[in-house]
Amino acid sequence: MKAINPATGQLIQQYDQHSDAEAAAIVEAVDLAFTSWRRTDFSKRRLMMKQAASILRDRAEKYGRLITLEMGKILVEGIAEVNKCALVCDYYADNAEAHLADQDIPTEAHRSFISFQPIGTILAVMPWNFPFWQVFRFAAPTLMAGNTGLLKHASNVPGCALAIEEVFRDAGFPEDTFRTLLIGGSRVKPVINHPAVKAVTLTGSTPAGRSVAAAAGRAIKKTVLELGGSDPYVILEDADLPAAAASCASSRLLNSGQSCIAAKRFVVIESVASEFTRLLVEEMSSRVLGDPLDPLSHMGPMARIDLRDELHQQVLDSVAAGAKIVLGGEVPTMTGAYYPATVLSEVRPGMPAYDDELFGPVASVIAAKDEADAIDIANDTVFGLGAAVYTRDIERGQRIAAEELQAGCCFVNDFVKSDPRLPFGGIKESGYGRELHALGIREFVNQKTVMVSGA
Ligand code: NAP
């Protein structure tokens, strides 16, 4: 397993994968740890999780740098990601007990209630794009619920995978309550089938989700899937266009465009489409592409050369089908997996820029006749992760967000973000289940009915 710096193409470190026997031994050790961890009370779990948050804050610079080296995001974003992980640890340390408190339901019995009990070892198959955040938003609720965690991280971020294991160990969590498996995607099925693994969560592409969910389904194990997206951002004719363009550019370019909830398709009412496109190009062209360790860079390379080349091919195929390049669209000559901020206009169905997820800094602008047409175009996708609408009419925006846009997270006049206090997840081929909030911690617990009658 090789960690390669996408900014330079150089090998950072090579790691030996766990053999099948080593992987099975880790799974069994984590299962064994569950027997006592499930009986550890909330106050002890809380102290350890608070300690994990404190370690993350203390080491934000060190781990942020590791993230930057392994997958290329600018250092300031890497550090912010580690600090956000501390927030989710704090959130579940403070709220897990209340989220999992018994829920009484009045019946004719002496007492009836729902009791939320841990179920065992949860396997997490995770992506490289937010290599700390994606894992902590699984790990914090999992451990606070009394479950134990197994991480199979993306193969290009093994250093991050081991660093996360180190955080929990250093925070005082008992041996083997959280372990990392260094294995590739092709070796996940036997782990899913292992009787010790009770459920699986995957964050990643739709094909990976399909494959993991099929294997888990055969083994009758619950899954949560957080998959890809092609989030539509609807710009209405009454929007504050400069503010909308700034917000849309930030969302599209954060993490070099490699975010599941990045703005990907900009659906703009015809009468303001050319002005919005001009402002979007102005915003996107002002962001500096360069060395992710240089504080002057706004955007680093993509995470891998193959992903950059795949994105460029999607741009070329869209152009061949009639899209126009308004900005960028050419692979830079510099070493590394760099791709420039790119804007495509005249995007239509049948083009990758319309139909597929573009997982990099490429914005697709699509003109719509009116509000109804914009909503139809926004929903004309197999995905349903996030969506946004920009309008000065808050009531109109709220109605469209709540009732019209087909996505799991819909924002008005802002770009879609994850927040531990709010549930996060998708519909359609963006997956199912929720992370974060009370809904997230209740995904992998036995929601047990208890009915007590008098003697
Ligand atoms: P990916 O190729 O699907 O990989 C994600 C993880 O799944 C990796 O650990 C990978 O392992 C593993 N994997 C891949 N194929 C597998 C298979 N057939 N069986 C078992 N495991 C398999 O995705 P990615 O390129 O890392 O991430 C980008 C995608 O993730 C985008 O589509 C993005 O939208 C999505 N994403 C979604 C969310 C969300 O919350 N909805 C958040 C972030 C990213 P290897 O690395 O060893 O192949």
Boltz pocket constraint, residues with backbone or C-beta under 6 A from the ligand:
constraints:
  - pocket:
      binder: B
      contacts: [[A, 125], [A, 126], [A, 127], [A, 128], [A, 129], [A, 130], [A, 134], [A, 152], [A, 153], [A, 154], [A, 155], [A, 156], [A, 183], [A, 184], [A, 185], [A, 186], [A, 188], [A, 189], [A, 203], [A, 204], [A, 205], [A, 206], [A, 207], [A, 208], [A, 209], [A, 211], [A, 212], [A, 225], [A, 226], [A, 227], [A, 228], [A, 229], [A, 259], [A, 260], [A, 261], [A, 357], [A, 359], [A, 385], [A, 426], [A, 430], [A, 431]]
      max_distance: 6.0
